[in-house]
């Protein structure tokens, strides 16, 4: 098992945002990927959707607070975008190359993840079997990201690194976790 911790950075901007910290860890054991996000700070200023009684696959989750990661196979242009909403909604998209050929990944019929929301912290943990999209012996490269929507409507973009001049989670240079 290869466990790595992470600390996300906001995209440098002139927008002010609450005193937040996004940390977590990610690991791969055989072809089981586990990722855990911890959001801490002044959560009263963050728009966090309440947990749904009927979580489902939904589009455009990135328009609100959304925990995301991008997964690519080493030396391949193809990659996947995983979106996880605090409400329990989710989606996975497959791309043929940088922002090209986006389509819903039908290999996943559901993503089950746990959400714990407290007044001073929020934790989201996903355990997913990658067998349907990646061979266990293939090295994967991952970019861990989060979109934070503030109650005033402003949005901030968080990632391990921001290699571009604009916030762009799809840049392959940001897929820096190797598992």
C-alpha positions as CSV (number, residue, x, y, z in Angstrom):
1,X,0.0,0.0,0.0
2,X,1.2,3.5,-0.9
3,X,-0.3,6.1,1.4
4,X,0.4,9.8,0.7
5,X,-0.8,12.8,2.6
6,X,-1.8,16.1,0.9
7,X,-2.4,19.7,1.6
8,X,-4.3,21.7,-1.0
9,X,-3.5,25.3,-1.9
10,X,-6.0,27.9,-3.1
11,X,-5.4,29.3,-6.6
12,X,-3.7,32.7,-6.1
13,X,-6.2,35.4,-6.5
14,X,-7.3,38.7,-5.1
15,X,-10.5,37.2,-3.8
16,X,-10.7,36.9,-0.1
17,X,-11.7,33.5,1.4
18,X,-12.3,32.3,4.9
19,X,-9.4,30.8,6.9
20,X,-9.7,27.3,5.5
21,X,-7.4,24.3,5.4
22,X,-7.9,21.3,3.1
23,X,-5.8,18.2,3.9
24,X,-6.1,14.5,3.5
25,X,-4.6,11.3,2.3
26,X,-4.8,9.0,-0.7
27,X,-3.7,5.4,-1.1
28,X,-3.8,2.6,-3.5
29,X,-3.8,-1.0,-2.3
30,X,-3.8,-3.4,-5.3
31,X,-6.5,-1.6,-7.4
32,X,-8.5,-0.1,-4.5
33,X,-8.1,3.6,-4.3
34,X,-8.9,5.4,-1.0
35,X,-9.0,9.2,-0.7
36,X,-10.0,11.2,2.4
37,X,-10.5,14.9,2.4
38,X,-10.5,17.0,5.6
39,X,-11.9,20.5,5.4
40,X,-11.2,22.7,8.5
41,X,-11.7,26.3,9.4
42,X,-14.6,28.7,9.5
43,X,-17.2,26.6,7.7
44,X,-20.1,29.0,8.5
45,X,-18.9,31.0,5.5
46,X,-18.9,28.0,3.1
47,X,-21.9,26.7,1.2
48,X,-22.0,23.0,2.0
49,X,-25.1,21.1,0.8
50,X,-26.8,19.0,3.4
51,X,-26.5,15.2,3.0
52,X,-29.2,13.9,0.7
53,X,-31.5,11.0,1.6
54,X,-31.2,9.8,-2.0
55,X,-27.6,10.5,-3.3
56,X,-27.3,10.0,-7.1
57,X,-25.2,10.7,-10.2
58,X,-25.5,14.4,-11.1
59,X,-23.9,16.7,-13.6
60,X,-22.1,20.0,-12.9
61,X,-21.4,19.3,-9.3
62,X,-18.3,21.6,-9.6
63,X,-20.7,24.6,-9.6
64,X,-21.0,24.2,-5.9
65,X,-18.6,23.0,-3.1
66,X,-17.2,19.8,-4.6
67,X,-14.4,17.5,-3.8
68,X,-12.6,16.2,-6.9
69,X,-9.7,14.3,-8.2
70,X,-8.4,13.6,-11.7
71,X,-6.8,10.3,-12.5
72,X,-4.7,9.4,-15.5
73,X,-2.7,6.4,-16.5
74,X,1.1,7.2,-16.8
75,X,2.1,7.9,-20.4
76,X,-1.5,8.0,-21.6
77,X,-3.6,11.1,-22.6
78,X,-6.8,9.6,-21.3
79,X,-8.0,10.6,-17.8
80,X,-11.0,10.6,-15.5
81,X,-12.6,13.3,-13.4
82,X,-14.3,12.2,-10.2
83,X,-16.7,14.7,-8.6
84,X,-18.0,14.2,-5.0
85,X,-20.6,16.5,-3.5
86,X,-21.0,16.9,0.3
87,X,-24.7,16.1,-0.3
88,X,-23.6,12.6,-1.4
89,X,-24.1,13.2,-5.2
90,X,-21.3,12.1,-7.5
91,X,-20.2,11.7,-11.1
92,X,-17.2,10.4,-13.1
93,X,-16.3,11.7,-16.5
94,X,-13.8,10.2,-19.0
95,X,-11.7,12.4,-21.3
96,X,-9.7,11.2,-24.3
97,X,-7.1,14.0,-23.9
98,X,-6.9,17.5,-22.4
99,X,-10.6,18.6,-22.2
100,X,-11.4,16.5,-25.2
101,X,-14.1,13.8,-25.6
102,X,-15.7,14.3,-22.3
103,X,-18.3,11.7,-21.5
104,X,-19.9,10.2,-18.5
105,X,-17.9,7.1,-17.4
106,X,-20.5,4.3,-17.4
107,X,-18.1,1.8,-15.8
108,X,-19.3,3.2,-12.4
109,X,-23.0,2.7,-11.6
110,X,-22.5,4.3,-8.1
111,X,-19.9,5.7,-5.9
112,X,-20.3,5.2,-2.2
113,X,-18.5,7.5,0.1
114,X,-18.9,8.7,3.7
115,X,-19.5,12.3,4.7
116,X,-19.1,13.7,8.3
117,X,-20.0,17.3,8.9
118,X,-19.2,19.0,12.2
119,X,-19.2,22.7,13.0
120,X,-15.5,23.0,12.8
121,X,-14.7,20.4,10.2
122,X,-15.8,18.2,7.4
123,X,-14.5,14.9,6.2
124,X,-15.3,13.0,3.0
125,X,-13.9,9.5,2.4
126,X,-14.2,7.5,-0.8
127,X,-13.1,3.9,-1.4
128,X,-13.3,2.9,-5.1
129,X,-12.3,-0.2,-7.0
130,X,-10.5,0.9,-10.2
131,X,-10.6,-2.5,-11.9
132,X,-13.2,-1.2,-14.4
133,X,-10.9,1.5,-15.8
134,X,-7.3,0.7,-14.8
135,X,-5.2,-2.4,-14.6
136,X,-3.7,-3.0,-11.2
137,X,-0.2,-3.0,-12.6
138,X,-0.6,0.3,-14.3
139,X,0.9,3.4,-12.6
140,X,-1.6,6.1,-12.1
141,X,-1.1,9.9,-11.7
142,X,-3.6,11.9,-9.7
143,X,-4.5,15.5,-9.1
144,X,-6.4,16.2,-5.9
145,X,-8.6,19.2,-6.1
146,X,-11.6,21.0,-4.4
147,X,-14.0,23.7,-5.4
148,X,-15.2,25.8,-2.5
149,X,-18.3,27.9,-2.9
150,X,-18.8,30.6,-0.4
151,X,-22.1,31.7,0.9
152,X,-21.7,35.1,-0.9
153,X,-21.4,33.2,-4.2
154,X,-17.6,33.5,-4.7
155,X,-15.8,30.4,-5.7
156,X,-12.2,29.4,-4.8
157,X,-10.2,26.6,-6.5
158,X,-7.9,24.4,-4.4
159,X,-5.3,21.9,-5.7
160,X,-2.0,20.3,-4.9
161,X,-0.4,22.7,-7.4
162,X,-1.6,25.3,-9.9
163,X,0.8,25.1,-12.9
164,X,-1.3,27.4,-15.2
165,X,-2.1,31.1,-15.3
166,X,-5.7,30.3,-14.5
167,X,-7.3,27.7,-12.2
168,X,-7.4,24.6,-14.5
169,X,-7.6,21.2,-12.8
170,X,-7.3,19.4,-16.2
171,X,-3.7,20.4,-16.8
172,X,-1.7,17.2,-16.8
173,X,1.2,18.9,-15.1
174,X,-1.0,19.0,-11.9
175,X,-1.3,15.2,-11.8
176,X,1.6,14.9,-9.3
177,X,0.5,12.1,-7.0
178,X,2.0,8.8,-8.4
179,X,0.4,5.5,-7.2
